[in-house]
Amino acid sequence: MEYRRLGRTGLKVSELCLGTMTFRWTSTEDQAYQVLDHAWDAGINFIDTADVYSRWAPGNSGGVAERIIGNWLRTRPRDEVVLATKVRGRMWDGPLGEGLSRQHIMAAVEHSLRRLQVDYIDLYQTHWPDWETPLDETLRVLDDLVTSGKVRYIGASNYPAWLLTKALWISDKLYLARYDSIQPHYNLLNRAEVEPNLAGLCLDQGIGMIPYSPLAGGFLTGKYTRDYTPPSARGAGNDRMARYRTEQNFALIDALAEMGQERDKTVLQMTLGWMLSQPFVTAPIIGANSVTQLDESLGAAGLRLSEDEMQRIDDLTGVKRSWREWFLN
Ligand SMILES: NC(=O)c1ccc[n+]([C@@H]2O[C@H](COP(=O)([O-])OP(=O)(O)OC[C@H]3O[C@@H](n4cnc5c(N)ncnc54)[C@H](OP(=O)(O)O)[C@@H]3O)[C@@H](O)[C@H]2O)c1
């Protein structure tokens, strides 16, 4: 496993980050502990979660994934794990139960620390924008948490480039801690959210990018075919998956399989290898329901595609890596 700096920071994270959204949603609690153990043994030191995971699953309150990670972490060296969690989603009823206000964040961080059984969070991320709270209010409370030692670095998720730029500007102007990472929805089927603007911003400002859903929720594993949808809570009946089922996307999967054959890599591994080859990406956040699934993703560690392969993928996805013109000229 290789380790990379998170953006301009000195924090070293594994090039694969383990996502935990599946815990007690599409995987059982036992599977979650097995996946955590296996990831750790393979050298993954970077774990992503959120207070809301997985509140949407029947029978779950929020905080389930954080609680599982907290139990697991008791037997691990805390200072060797980079723990990332998020705040923003609704965690309790009423007007203060969600958002990025000082009030909500101050309460939510204490709940996360308690469930995780730690006294600091390595990377505290704002899960998605809160249009009803001024950015400077959010950044000031995040800065207070960094100063108090409860949080070490701050990051954002689902922020478009213009909003992240505005946040950097406010941090700079007010001498506050700045966002050092961004967690966007980014994969071969959803490039426009990142390329070129967010990608260029991250390269220019030294912001670490940790994309989520790198396999498009499983579509880019190769198990979805033109005439087969596998049984999964993410598959059948899912609108997004239905939208992915285009001839262009299946042709892309065919090409990934073909290129993978030459390297003895699967479609899933070529998909992650493509992402690991993008210079603005620090670590894709991988999701796995089982150790078997995780093992396949681990087979992508260290994989870097050639320029010819990257170009062929650009042609198939209809995206030109135009951010390169800003940096390579
Ligand atoms: N910031 C945000 O708003 C946000 C949003 C979403 C996710 N995230 C983070 O990103 C992480 C990853 O997201 P994601 O789960 O959508 O990632 P993903 O990598 O796109 O999809 C993971 C899913 O792919 C399938 N899969 C993985 N490996 C497989 C294999 N070897 N064989 C067959 N199927 C396989 C599994 O689903 P099935 O077995 O069910 O098909 C698995 O749950 C989350 O856990 C979370 O930490 C953040």
The ligand as an ORCA input file, in Angstrom:
! r2SCAN-3c Opt
* xyz 0 1
  N     -19.880     12.363      0.891
  C     -20.935     11.756      0.410
  O     -21.979     12.382      0.148
  C     -20.868     10.276      0.154
  C     -21.875      9.633     -0.581
  C     -21.752      8.274     -0.831
  C     -20.655      7.579     -0.321
  N     -19.698      8.213      0.425
  C     -18.517      7.487      0.982
  O     -17.903      6.748     -0.057
  C     -17.865      5.372      0.289
  C     -17.973      4.527     -0.948
  O     -19.193      4.812     -1.630
  P     -19.920      3.713     -2.449
  O     -20.288      2.568     -1.548
  O     -21.000      4.356     -3.246
  O     -18.692      3.228     -3.383
  P     -18.577      2.359     -4.687
  O     -17.181      1.836     -4.665
  O     -18.985      3.126     -5.877
  O     -19.615      1.150     -4.522
  C     -19.416      0.153     -3.572
  C     -20.358     -0.992     -3.860
  O     -19.924     -1.694     -5.018
  C     -20.183     -3.073     -4.862
  N     -18.885     -3.769     -4.886
  C     -17.704     -3.361     -4.346
  N     -16.726     -4.263     -4.591
  C     -17.298     -5.268     -5.288
  C     -16.798     -6.480     -5.832
  N     -15.521     -6.851     -5.696
  N     -17.667     -7.267     -6.488
  C     -18.961     -6.926     -6.658
  N     -19.483     -5.789     -6.160
  C     -18.672     -4.967     -5.485
  C     -20.874     -3.248     -3.511
  O     -22.279     -3.096     -3.682
  P     -23.296     -4.327     -3.883
  O     -22.638     -5.584     -3.421
  O     -24.476     -3.950     -3.073
  O     -23.572     -4.357     -5.359
  C     -20.352     -2.018     -2.752
  O     -21.192     -1.639     -1.700
  C     -19.002      5.209      1.302
  O     -18.864      4.077      2.118
  C     -18.887      6.474      2.062
  O     -17.825      6.385      3.023
  C     -19.796      9.550      0.644
*
